Amino acid sequence: MKTFTKMEVSWLINLLEEESRRLDATMTADGATSMEQALAAHMWENYQSVKSRLAEAIENKNKRIEIKY
């Protein structure tokens, strides 16, 4: 079994937040095509979802995170 520390998961959360901010900029950029904006919006939603679930696991002091295949 692989293990991660609370700090490592927090780093992942911070990276997802930073990437979300970059995607926000892409979605509102004047030179971005509608396809670029749509892809950025889709990725932003996914990053936010993962970030919130990881943050919730930390807040609730969950010891296990399930990986579904």
C-alpha positions, 0 to 999 in steps of 0.5 A: 500500500502507498502512503502519503503524509498530510503535508504531501496531500496539502501540496497537491491541493495547493498545486491544483489551486495554482493550476485552477488560477492559471485556467481561470486566466485562460478562460477569460483571456481575450486571445483564447479561442472558444475551444481553449476556453471550453477545455480550460473550463472543463479542466478547471471543474475537474481540478476543483472537484479533486481539490475539494475532495482531497481537502475534505479528506484532510479536514475530516482526518480520513485515513483512507482514500479509495481509488476506483477503477 
